[in-house]
């Protein structure tokens, strides 16, 4: 690395090693490094190196939050290098900027500026770009390329089909084990909390579990799905499920995925977990900051409501939030005014969350990537060296239960680096958490709770800031949430995000373009997409609601939606919708 590249940068050992490996690979590679270990700093080192050698640089990110984070980091670290932005109301070009940070939709739009000469592409969260609609990003114009990700994997074949042929090499940058050994990440204690099903939940779970277990054997033995790891098995099943409905393998795969989804929903919304969370309220109301991880937006709302009732100022943090609410909640969480954020998958990547002392997992992870992202939100290094605490709630006698192997939960990612793993009952969890947090700054053993335990309406204070965030929290828990996220289970989330944004805040022209794109679909597909994404001027509807209107099952609605989204992404409609998103981002 040149001295210019090193200016203003202090690289850790793994970053120096990864940078060296990347240069040895011809400056074409993907670097895997878990959340919190410094992927952005490595990327900035590559940026500085390229500019020092006379190259322009395009940094591509999934959304506005990362756009601002990257631009700010580059400006602070490399203040003498002209850096601009594309998206989020910005429209800089390479005419007067050596470095452009762009959202992916702006980067692949027809109006996107291109470097005139040799250039470097920095693809942050590179696994996101393995969809066909993003393949335009992977241009040969960029002779140098570096992809950054915590986990280089997808549930479709996008890694093998698009990303690996382009980046060529995968470099292991920093695992949690390496980060733990190098002292980059905080030590962590893990509490495993056993939660019983109620009788009705237990009966339903056993029914779906029996179906899933039988079909899993058939899928492995008869249709060649991978046995292990579970993520590979699930990926194989999802690919089979997209096949011709007349094929028996497709039918079996879809039936398994239906049983799997029902089983997971029971685990995610187990009523006993909410009661355990309620019991933790007396401890959490006196902690620093806590992140509560759920599976669905509805369960995040319910969990936030439980915490508010117990005197913890908490708010659900979901994809439906306005940018103003998102910014306010993150700022108040950083300041400590907001004690807990309750988050479904929206926070699994791409949002810069302040460090937290406690992580509570109410629903097990669907993928290794999801678990790694969740861990990184809490196991970031603390300024005083204190440990992080994780509580993992699991339903007894279920696939989450460690005694049953906790299959498909990727729990070993967390327990494998823990300095302490304790199995406790729901009754004992509050006392152990209080003991673990006794040395954490800001935790008070005997002080009264900040919020009176009288429900969301009582979350008030003399502080104007407190009153403001309490009002947001109360409004959010009272808002109606859809139980099934509109982008869950679909790999081509770029199309979904565009349609959802058009439905929520699009202009008349945006609506016209989106509806024109839908003209290539079959009539039933149009009906599903319009209702699902609120393109009829109404709120986005759940699959069950749409199914009732159309006289079909919710699973059929899901299949129609996936087919429609994939078709849009495979045609010129995908480019037109990306242009719409780029226009909305620059407005």
C-alpha positions in Angstrom: 0.0 0.0 0.0 1.3 3.5 -0.8 1.9 6.1 1.8 -1.0 8.1 0.4 -3.3 5.2 1.1 -2.1 5.0 4.6 -2.6 8.7 5.3 -5.4 9.1 7.9 -5.9 5.3 8.2 -5.0 3.0 11.0 -5.5 -0.5 9.8 -5.9 -3.6 12.0 -3.9 -6.7 11.4 -6.7 -8.5 9.5 -7.3 -5.4 7.3 -3.7 -5.2 6.3 -3.7 -8.9 5.5 -7.0 -8.7 3.5 -5.7 -5.6 1.6 -2.6 -7.5 0.7 -4.5 -10.6 -0.4 -6.8 -8.4 -2.5 -3.9 -6.7 -4.3 -2.3 -10.2 -4.9 -5.6 -11.3 -6.4 -5.3 -8.5 -9.0 -7.6 -6.2 -7.0 -10.6 -8.4 -7.8 -12.1 -10.1 -4.8 -14.9 -10.2 -2.2 -13.8 -9.8 1.4 -15.9 -11.4 4.1 -15.7 -9.7 7.5 -18.3 -9.8 10.2 -20.2 -6.8 11.4 -18.3 -4.5 13.7 -14.8 -5.4 12.6 -14.1 -2.6 10.1 -15.2 -3.5 6.5 -15.8 0.2 5.7 -12.2 1.1 6.8 -10.8 -1.6 4.5 -13.0 -0.3 1.7 -11.7 3.3 2.3 -8.1 2.0 2.1 -9.0 0.5 -1.3 -10.5 3.9 -2.4 -7.4 5.8 -1.3 -5.1 3.3 -3.0 -7.1 3.7 -6.3 -7.2 7.5 -6.3 -3.5 7.6 -5.5 -2.9 5.6 -8.7 -5.1 7.9 -10.8 -8.3 6.0 -10.8 -11.9 7.1 -10.2 -13.9 5.2 -7.7 -17.6 4.2 -7.5 -18.8 3.0 -4.1 -22.2 1.3 -4.3 -24.5 0.8 -1.3 -28.0 -0.6 -0.9 -29.7 2.5 0.5 -29.7 6.0 1.7 -28.5 5.3 5.3 -25.3 3.6 4.0 -24.9 6.3 1.4 -24.6 8.9 4.1 -22.4 6.7 6.3 -19.9 6.0 3.6 -19.8 9.5 2.3 -19.2 10.9 5.8 -16.5 8.3 6.6 -14.7 9.1 3.3 -14.8 12.8 4.0 -13.5 12.4 7.5 -10.7 10.0 6.6 -9.7 11.4 3.2 -10.6 15.1 3.5 -8.4 16.1 0.5 -10.1 13.7 -1.9 -13.2 15.1 -3.7 -16.1 12.8 -2.9 -19.7 13.1 -4.1 -23.0 11.3 -3.8 -25.7 9.9 -6.1 -29.1 9.3 -4.5 -30.8 10.8 -1.5 -31.3 14.1 -3.3 -27.7 14.3 -4.6 -26.6 14.1 -8.3 -22.8 14.5 -8.4 -20.8 13.2 -11.3 -17.3 12.2 -12.1 -16.7 15.5 -13.9 -15.7 17.2 -10.7 -15.5 14.2 -8.2 -12.9 11.5 -8.1 -15.1 9.4 -5.7 -18.8 8.8 -6.0 -20.9 7.1 -3.4 -24.2 5.9 -4.9 -27.2 3.8 -4.0 -27.5 0.8 -6.2 -30.6 2.0 -7.9 -29.0 5.3 -8.9 -25.9 3.4 -10.0 -27.8 1.2 -12.5 -30.2 3.9 -13.7 -29.9 5.0 -17.3 -28.7 8.4 -16.2 -25.9 7.1 -14.0 -22.5 8.8 -14.7 -19.6 6.6 -15.8 -15.9 7.0 -15.1 -13.9 8.1 -18.2 -10.9 6.0 -17.5 -9.7 3.1 -15.3 -11.8 2.8 -12.2 -12.5 0.9 -9.0 -15.9 -0.5 -8.0 -16.5 -0.9 -4.2 -19.6 -2.9 -3.7 -20.8 -2.7 -0.1 -23.1 -5.5 1.1 -22.1 -7.2 -2.2 -24.4 -10.2 -1.6 -27.3 -8.0 -2.3 -26.3 -7.5 -5.9 -26.7 -11.1 -7.0 -30.1 -10.4 -8.5 -30.5 -10.1 -12.3 -31.8 -6.5 -12.1 -28.5 -5.5 -10.4 -26.3 -7.3 -12.9 -25.8 -4.1 -14.9 -23.8 -2.8 -12.0 -21.2 -5.6 -12.6 -19.6 -3.8 -15.6 -16.2 -4.6 -17.2 -15.7 -0.8 -17.2 -14.4 -1.3 -13.6 -11.1 -3.2 -14.0 -10.6 -3.2 -10.2 -13.3 -4.5 -7.9 -13.8 -5.2 -4.2 -16.9 -6.5 -2.7 -17.6 -6.3 1.1 -20.0 -8.4 3.1 -20.4 -10.2 6.4 -21.5 -13.4 4.7 -21.1 -14.1 1.0 -24.2 -16.1 0.5 -27.7 -15.9 -1.0 -30.7 -18.3 -1.0 -30.7 -18.3 -4.8 -27.9 -19.0 -7.3 -26.9 -15.3 -7.6 -23.5 -15.8 -6.0 -22.5 -18.5 -8.5 -24.3 -17.0 -11.5 -23.4 -13.3 -11.2 -21.0 -12.4 -8.4 -18.3 -15.0 -8.4 -17.6 -14.8 -12.1 -17.2 -11.0 -11.7 -15.2 -10.8 -8.5 -13.4 -14.1 -9.0 -11.9 -14.6 -5.5 -13.3 -14.7 -1.9 -11.0 -13.6 0.9 -11.7 -14.5 4.5 -11.1 -11.2 6.2 -12.3 -11.4 9.8 -14.5 -14.0 11.4 -16.1 -13.7 14.9 -13.4 -16.0 16.2 -10.6 -13.8 14.7 -12.3 -10.7 16.0 -12.6 -12.2 19.5 -9.0 -13.4 19.5 -7.7 -10.0 18.3 -9.6 -8.1 20.9 -11.7 -6.2 18.2 -15.0 -7.4 19.5 -16.4 -7.3 23.0 -16.5 -10.5 25.1 -20.0 -12.0 25.3 -22.1 -13.9 27.8 -25.0 -15.9 26.4 -28.1 -16.9 28.4 -30.3 -19.7 27.0 -33.9 -19.2 28.3 -36.3 -22.1 28.0 -39.9 -21.1 27.2 -42.8 -23.6 27.1 -45.6 -23.6 24.5 -49.1 -23.4 25.7 -51.2 -26.5 24.9 -52.8 -25.0 21.7 -49.4 -23.9 20.4 -47.8 -27.2 21.2 -50.5 -29.2 19.3 -50.1 -26.9 16.2 -46.3 -27.1 16.3 -46.3 -30.9 16.6 -48.6 -31.1 13.5 -46.4 -28.9 11.3 -43.2 -30.3 12.7 -44.2 -33.9 11.8 -45.0 -32.8 8.2 -41.7 -30.9 7.9 -39.6 -33.8 9.3 -41.1 -36.3 6.9 -40.8 -34.1 3.9 -37.2 -33.2 4.8 -36.3 -36.9 4.5 -38.0 -37.2 1.1 -36.3 -34.1 -0.2 -32.9 -35.4 0.8 -33.3 -39.0 -0.2 -35.6 -38.7 -3.3 -34.8 -35.3 -4.7 -31.1 -34.8 -3.9 -31.3 -31.8 -1.5 -28.2 -31.2 0.6 -28.2 -32.9 4.0 -26.0 -30.3 5.8 -25.5 -27.5 6.5 -29.1 -26.6 7.0 -28.7 -23.3 5.0 -27.7 -25.3 1.9 -30.6 -27.7 2.4 -33.1 -24.8 2.6 -31.5 -23.1 -0.4 -32.0 -26.4 -2.4 -35.6 -26.6 -1.3 -36.3 -23.0 -2.3 -34.9 -23.6 -5.8 -36.9 -26.7 -6.2 -40.0 -24.9 -5.1 -39.7 -22.4 -8.0 -40.0 -25.2 -10.6 -42.9 -26.4 -12.7 -45.8 -27.1 -10.4 -46.5 -30.3 -12.3 -43.2 -31.8 -11.0 -43.5 -33.9 -7.8 -40.2 -32.4 -6.5 -41.7 -28.9 -6.8 -44.9 -30.0 -5.0 -43.0 -31.6 -2.1 -40.7 -28.6 -1.8 -43.6 -26.2 -1.6 -45.4 -28.3 0.9 -42.2 -28.4 3.1 -41.8 -24.7 2.9 -45.4 -24.2 3.9 -45.0 -26.4 7.0 -41.6 -24.8 7.7 -43.1 -21.3 7.6 -46.1 -22.2 9.8 -43.7 -23.8 12.3 -41.4 -20.8 12.3 -44.4 -18.5 12.8 -45.4 -20.4 15.9 -41.9 -20.1 17.2 -41.6 -16.4 16.5 -44.9 -15.5 18.1 -44.9 -17.9 21.0 -46.9 -16.2 23.8 -44.6 -17.5 26.5 -41.7 -15.4 25.0 -43.6 -12.2 25.4 -44.2 -13.1 29.0 -40.5 -13.7 29.6 -39.8 -10.4 28.0 -42.3 -8.8 30.4 -40.4 -10.3 33.3 -37.2 -8.7 32.1 -38.8 -5.3 32.1 -37.7 -4.4 35.6 -34.0 -5.0 34.6 -34.2 -3.5 31.1 -35.7 -0.3 32.4 -32.4 0.4 34.2 -29.9 -0.8 31.6 -28.0 1.1 29.0 -29.4 0.0 25.6 -31.0 -3.2 24.4 -31.8 -4.6 21.0 -34.7 -7.1 20.8 -34.7 -9.2 17.6 -38.0 -10.5 16.3 -39.0 -12.2 13.1 -42.1 -10.2 12.0 -43.2 -6.6 12.2 -46.3 -7.7 14.2 -44.2 -9.4 16.8 -41.9 -6.4 17.0 -44.9 -4.2 17.7 -46.2 -6.6 20.3 -42.8 -6.9 22.0 -42.4 -3.1 22.2 -45.9 -2.7 23.7 -45.0 -5.3 26.4 -41.8 -3.4 27.3 -43.6 0.0 27.4 -46.2 -1.6 29.8 -43.3 -2.6 32.0 -41.7 0.8 32.2 -39.1 0.4 29.4 -39.1 3.1 26.8 -39.0 0.9 23.7 -40.1 1.3 20.0 -40.5 -1.0 17.1 -38.0 -0.2 14.3 -39.4 -1.6 11.0 -39.2 -1.0 7.3 -42.5 0.9 7.3 -41.0 3.8 9.3 -40.5 7.2 7.7 -37.0 8.4 7.3 -37.7 11.1 9.9 -38.9 8.5 12.5 -35.9 6.2 11.7 -33.4 9.0 12.2 -35.1 10.2 15.4 -35.3 6.7 17.0 -31.6 5.9 16.2 -30.5 9.3 17.6 -32.5 8.9 20.8 -31.2 5.3 21.1 -27.6 6.6 20.8 -28.3 9.3 23.4 -29.9 6.7 25.8 -33.3 8.4 25.9 -34.7 5.4 24.1 -33.8 2.2 26.1 -34.8 -0.5 23.6 -35.2 -0.9 19.9 -37.3 -3.9 18.8 -36.3 -4.9 15.3 -37.3 -7.5 12.8 -35.1 -8.2 9.8 -34.8 -4.6 8.7 -31.8 -4.1 11.0 -30.0 -7.2 10.0 -27.8 -5.1 7.7 -27.3 -1.6 6.3 -28.3 0.5 9.3 -25.6 2.1 11.5 -26.9 1.2 15.0 -25.3 2.6 18.2 -23.7 0.0 20.4 -26.0 -1.9 22.8 -25.3 -3.7 26.0 -28.0 -6.4 25.7 -29.3 -8.4 22.7 -32.5 -10.4 23.1 -33.4 -12.9 20.4 -37.1 -13.8 20.4 -37.0 -15.7 17.1 -34.1 -17.8 15.8 -32.3 -16.8 12.7 -33.3 -18.0 9.3 -29.7 -17.9 8.0 -26.1 -17.7 9.0 -26.0 -14.2 7.6 -28.9 -13.1 9.8 -27.3 -14.5 13.0 -24.0 -12.9 12.1 -25.6 -9.5 11.5 -27.5 -9.7 14.8 -24.5 -10.6 16.7 -22.6 -7.6 15.3 -25.1 -5.2 16.6 -24.3 -6.1 20.2 -20.7 -7.5 20.2 -19.1 -4.3 19.1 -16.2 -3.2 21.3 -17.2 -1.2 24.4 -15.2 1.9 25.3 -14.6 0.5 28.8 -14.0 -3.1 27.8 -17.2 -4.4 29.4 -18.8 -7.6 28.0 -22.0 -7.8 26.0 -25.0 -9.9 27.0 -27.2 -12.0 24.8 -30.5 -13.7 25.8 -31.8 -16.3 23.4 -35.3 -17.5 24.1 -36.2 -20.9 22.7 -39.4 -22.9 22.7 -38.9 -26.1 24.6 -39.1 -29.4 22.6 -38.9 -27.5 19.3 -36.4 -27.1 16.6 -35.0 -24.1 18.5 -34.3 -26.3 21.6 -30.5 -26.9 22.0 -31.4 -30.4 23.4 -32.8 -31.2 20.0 -29.8 -29.8 18.2 -31.3 -26.3 17.6 -31.4 -27.3 13.9 -31.4 -24.4 11.5 -31.0 -21.7 14.1 -27.2 -21.0 13.5 -26.9 -20.7 17.3 -23.4 -22.1 17.2 -22.2 -18.8 15.6 -23.0 -17.1 18.9 -22.2 -19.8 21.5 -18.9 -20.7 19.8 -17.3 -17.4 20.8 -19.1 -16.9 24.2 -17.0 -16.7 27.4 -20.1 -18.0 29.3 -23.2 -19.9 28.2 -25.8 -20.3 30.9 -29.1 -22.3 30.6 -31.8 -20.8 32.8 -35.6 -21.0 33.3 -37.8 -18.1 32.5 -38.2 -17.3 36.2 -34.4 -17.1 36.8 -33.6 -15.0 33.7 -34.2 -11.5 35.2 -31.9 -12.2 38.2 -29.0 -13.5 36.1 -29.3 -10.6 33.7 -29.3 -8.1 36.6 -26.1 -9.8 37.8 -24.4 -9.6 34.4 -25.3 -6.0 34.0 -24.3 -4.9 37.5 -21.0 -3.4 36.3 -22.4 -1.7 33.2 -22.3 2.1 33.3 -25.8 3.6 33.6 -27.3 0.5 35.2 -29.0 1.2 38.5 -29.9 -1.6 40.8 -32.4 0.2 43.0 -33.3 3.3 41.1 -36.9 3.7 40.0 -37.8 2.9 36.4 -37.6 5.8 34.0 -41.2 5.2 32.7 -44.1 4.5 35.0 -45.3 0.9 34.3 -48.8 2.0 33.3 -48.9 1.3 29.6 -47.7 3.1 26.5 -49.8 6.2 27.3 -47.8 6.7 30.5 -44.4 6.9 28.7 -44.0 10.6 29.5 -41.4 12.8 31.2 -40.6 16.5 31.9 -38.0 16.3 29.2 -39.2 17.5 25.8 -36.9 15.0 24.1 -38.3 12.2 26.2 -41.9 13.2 25.5 -41.1 13.3 21.7 -39.7 9.9 21.5 -42.3 8.4 23.8 -45.0 9.8 21.5 -43.4 8.2 18.5 -43.2 4.9 20.4 -46.8 5.0 21.4 -47.9 5.8 17.9 -45.9 3.0 16.4 -47.2 0.3 18.8 -50.7 1.4 18.0 -50.2 1.4 14.2 -51.6 -1.6 12.3 -48.9 -3.9 11.1 -49.1 -6.6 8.4 -48.1 -10.0 9.7 -46.3 -11.0 6.5 -43.6 -8.6 5.2 -44.0 -7.8 1.6 -40.4 -8.7 0.8 -40.1 -11.8 2.9 -39.1 -14.9 1.0 -38.3 -13.1 -2.2 -34.7 -12.8 -3.4 -35.3 -10.0 -5.9 -35.9 -7.5 -3.1 -34.9 -4.6 -5.3 -38.1 -4.8 -7.3 -40.1 -5.2 -4.0 -38.5 -2.1 -2.5 -39.3 0.0 -5.5 -42.9 -1.0 -5.6 -43.4 -0.6 -1.9 -41.8 2.9 -2.0 -44.0 3.9 -5.0 -47.1 2.7 -3.1 -46.2 4.6 0.0 -44.8 7.9 -1.4 -44.7 7.8 -5.2 -45.7 10.7 -7.4 -48.4 10.3 -10.1 -45.6 9.8 -12.6 -44.1 7.1 -10.4 -47.4 5.3 -10.2 -47.9 5.6 -14.0 -44.5 4.0 -14.6 -45.0 1.2 -12.1 -48.5 0.4 -13.5 -47.1 0.4 -17.0 -44.4 -2.1 -16.0 -47.1 -4.4 -14.6 -48.7 -4.6 -18.1 -46.3 -7.4 -19.0 -47.9 -9.5 -16.2 -50.9 -11.8 -16.4 -54.1 -10.3 -15.0 -54.1 -12.3 -11.7 -50.4 -11.3 -11.2 -51.3 -7.7 -11.7 -54.1 -7.9 -9.1 -51.8 -9.5 -6.5 -49.0 -7.0 -7.0 -51.3 -4.0 -6.9 -52.9 -5.1 -3.7 -49.8 -6.4 -2.1 -47.8 -3.2 -2.6 -50.6 -0.6 -2.2 -50.5 0.5 -5.9 -54.3 1.0 -5.7 -54.0 3.9 -3.2 -54.7 1.6 -0.3 -52.4 0.1 2.4 -50.4 -2.9 1.3 -52.5 -6.0 2.1 -51.6 -9.3 3.6 -51.5 -12.5 1.5 -54.4 -13.9 3.4 -56.6 -10.8 2.6 -55.7 -11.0 -1.0 -56.4 -14.7 -1.1 -59.8 -14.1 0.4 -60.6 -11.5 -2.3 -59.4 -13.6 -5.2 -60.8 -16.9 -3.8 -57.3 -18.6 -3.5 -55.1 -19.6 -0.7 -52.5 -17.3 0.9 -49.7 -19.7 -0.3 -51.0 -19.4 -3.9 -50.8 -15.6 -3.5 -47.2 -15.9 -2.3 -46.3 -18.0 -5.4 -48.1 -15.6 -7.8 -46.2 -12.7 -6.2 -42.8 -14.4 -6.4 -43.4 -15.3 -10.0 -44.5 -11.8 -10.9 -41.5 -10.1 -9.1 -39.0 -12.5 -10.8 -40.6 -11.8 -14.2 -40.4 -8.0 -13.7 -36.7 -8.4 -12.6 -35.9 -10.4 -15.7 -37.2 -7.8 -18.2 -36.7 -4.2 -19.2 -39.4 -3.4 -16.5 -36.7 -4.0 -13.9 -34.5 -1.2 -15.4 -37.5 1.2 -15.6 -38.4 0.5 -12.0 -34.8 1.1 -11.0 -35.0 4.5 -12.8 -38.1 5.3 -10.7 -36.3 4.5 -7.5 -33.3 6.6 -8.5 -35.6 9.5 -9.3 -37.3 9.1 -5.9 -34.0 9.0 -4.1 -32.8 12.2 -5.8 -36.0 14.1 -5.2 
